Amino acid sequence: MDELSAFKGAPRALKDYETELLKRADLVFTGGQSLYEAKRDQHRNIYAFPSSIDAAHFAQARASRSEPADQAGIPHPRMGFFGVIDERMDVELLDAVAAARPDWHLVMIGPVVKIDPAELPCRDNIHYLGGKTYTELPSYLTGWDVALLPFARNESTRFISPTKTPEYLAAGRAVVSTSIRDVVRPYGEQNLVHIADTPAEFIAAIESALSEDTALRMQKVDPFLAQTSWDETWGRMAELIDDVVTARRPSRKPAQPTMAASAARAGTFAPSS
């Protein structure tokens, strides 16, 4: 699912463990295309399964609904992010955007992990609301004007394939992301997501996203999302698993006929045992 050896504080032995695991595995799945490309020469039976989507769950955000109390009082326009806040977050970019546009409000949802919370930018227009449940996420998304993927470009993000990309899109939100490879391909290339890296570019991309025609965007988004779901992904994975299980199952030798059966075929009677 991730190149965990590149994460902050990863054990040095992790790569050795992975090599040993790949030797033992009959079948390997990767949670993204870039991770597949990095691992495909390390195993003979490996397949990419990028992030899928529970579209109906996140589509709830498209309907007007009451917002959670901790978000309802935050002014618009609102830009939101949900996910783990760790070394993958481009905190300098976040701070620069907030500083340049004090009229914009950045809503950050998720636990702070492996970094000191004191290192996070602290401004009146950045709102850290903590972790939320999967069930709650659509109620927060419904109040965002733009959804963000402000990931740093470093070793820990080199192979990530953010599941939140299709989740944001299914919620009907315009999306702005840094140039994470598995977001650029296919979302950026198909003009489903705005891609920008520097603060000036990111601000310009948000401005463009704010002026988008939502209905026109969704005419492109919905057919794209219809091509995948977790059920379809699991169905394809299960077929591959079944193939491996079938191949490993020992073939059964035909049962040796009993004396009675042989005698019956020969038209004679065998003595009783």
N, C-alpha and C positions, 0 to 999 in steps of 0.2 A: 504493500500500500504506500510505502514511502521509502526513501533512501535513509533509513534511520541512522546509519553510521555517520551521516553528515550533520546530525542534529547536535545541539549544544549538550555537552556532558555524556555523549554516547561512549559506551565501553569500547576500548581498542579492539577487543576480541570479536566484536560484532560481525565484522567482515568474514572472519574465519568461520564463525558459526553459520553464516549465510552460505558460504561455500560448501560446508559439510551438509547443510540442509538441501541444497540444490543437487548434491550427489545422490541423496537418498530419495528425493521426490520423483514420482512418476509423472507428475503434471504440475505446471506452474502457471498462476494467473498474476497479472500485474494490474494495479488500479489506475493505470494511465498509459498513454501512448509513449511518452518520453521515457518512462521507466522500462517499458517493454523494449524500446530501442537500445537501452543501456544493458539489458540483461539477456537479450535474445541469443547471443552467441555463447551463453553460459549453460544453456539447457536445450535439449533436442525437442522438447514438447512444451512450449510456452506460448501463452495467448494474452493479448491485451483486452482488458475490460474496463474502459474509462467510466467515470462516474455516471450513474443512472439517476432516475428521478421518480419520486412519488408526486406526480404532477397534480393530482387531485388535492393532495394535502396543502401544497403551497399555493395552488390556485385560489384557495380561500381568501388570500390577501387581496385579490382583485375586487372583491365585494366591499362596499363601505361597511365598516363595523366599528364598534367602540374600541378605543385604544387602551392599553394598559395604563394604569395611573402614573407610573414612573416615566412614561413617555408623553402622555397627553399634554403636559404643559410646556413641552419644548417647542420653540417657535419653528416655523418653516422659513426657507426650504431646509429640509433635513436630508442628510446623507447618512446611510447606515451600513454597519458591518456586523455580522455575527460569526463567531468562531473562536477558537483558542487565540488568545493574545500572547504571543511569545516572540522568540528571536526572528521569526519569519515576518513580523510586522515591520513595515518601514515607518518607524516613529518620526524620523526627520521629515519625511514627506507629509505625514499626518499633521505635524506641527506647522509646517510651512503653509499648507492649505488653510488651516484654521486661522493662522496669523494674517494671511493675505485677504481672507474673506470672513471677517468677523460677523457678517450678517448670515452666514451659513452655519448650520448646527450639525455636528458630527456625533452620531449615536453609535456607541461601541458596546456590543453585547458579547459577553463571553468571559470565561475565567482568565486571569493573568497567571501564566505558568512559566517557570524557569527564568524569568527576568524580574528584576526589582520593580515593583509598581512605581517607585519614585523616579524611575527612568522614563516613564511615560509622560508625554506632553500634557501640561495642565493649563487649560484655558477655559474661559467662561463658556465658550461655544463647543467644547468637547465634553461629552456626557458618557461616563462609564457606568453602565447599568448592571454589570455583573452577568453571571450565567443564567440562562433560561432553558426551559425544557423544550424538547422537539415540538410538543403540542402547542406551546405558546408562540413559536416563531412567526406563524402567519399573522397573528394579531399585531406584532411589531412591524413586520414588513408593510402592512397596509398603510402605515403612517409615514413611510419614507418616500421621498421624491426621487432619490437615486440610490442604488446599492453599490457599495465599494468593495474592491479587492486590492487594498493598498499593501501588497506584499513587497518585501525587500527582494532584491535580486542577489542572492548569495547561494552558498552550497546547500543550505537547508531547504531552499525553494526550487532548486534546479529541476527536480523531478516530480514536484507536487502536481496533482490533478484535482483542484478544489471542487468538491461536490456542491458547494454553495453556488457555483456558477449557474448550472441549470436550475437550481432551486430559486435563485433570485429571478431568473427569467420566467419561470413558471408562475411566480408571484406577480408578474406583470410589471416588474421594475426595470427601468433603464439601468445599465451596469457599466461602471468604469473600472478598469483593472490595469495594473502594471503589466509589463510584457512577460508574464509567466508563460512558458512554452505551451503548456497544455490548455491555456486559455486563448492564446493567439491562434492555435490550431485546435479546434476548428472555429471557435466562436468569433475571434477577431477577424479571421479571413472571410467569414460569411457575414460580416457587419452586424453581428448580433450583440457585440460588446465593444465599447470604446477602449482603445489601448493607449496608454500614456505613461511616461516614466518621470520626467522632471516635474517639479511643482508647477511651473508655468503651463506645461502640457496637460497635466492632470486637471488643473483649474479650467483650462479651455475645454477639455473633454467633458467635465461636469456641466459646464455652461451649455455645451452642445446637447448633452443628454437631457437637460432640463427643458430644452425647446423642442424635443422630439415629438412627433405625432405618434401617440401611444398605439392607436388602432393600426397604423401602418406597420409599426414595429412588431406587433403581435401577429400580423399576417405572415411574417417571416419566422417568428419564434415558435408558434404553435405547431406548424408542420415539422419543424426540426425536432422539437421535443417529443412529438408523436412517434418518432423512430425508436425510442428507447424507454424502458421502464425497468425497475428492479425485477419485476416478474419475468420479463423477457430476457434480461441479463442472466438471471438464475437459471432459466430454462436452457439457455445455450451452454452455460457452465455445467449443468447437470448432464447434458448429453455427452460432453467431453469426459466427465467423471465416469459415466456409465461405460464409455468405450474402454477406458483404462481398466476398470473393474472386470469387464468381460474378457479383455486380453489377458489379465492375470489369473483368471479363474482356470484351474486345472481341468483339462478335458477328461471326461469320464470314459473309461474303457467299456465296451459292451459287456454286459453281464454274461458269464459263462452259463450255458444252458444246463439245467438239471438233468439227471438221468431220466426222469419221468418225461420231461419235455422232449429229450432226444428220442426216446422210445416212441412217444406219441407221433413225432414227425416220421419215424421209420415204420410206423404201423405195428410195433411190437409193444409188449408190456415189460416194464422194468420191475425188478423185485422190490418189494417194500423194504424200507430201511428199518 
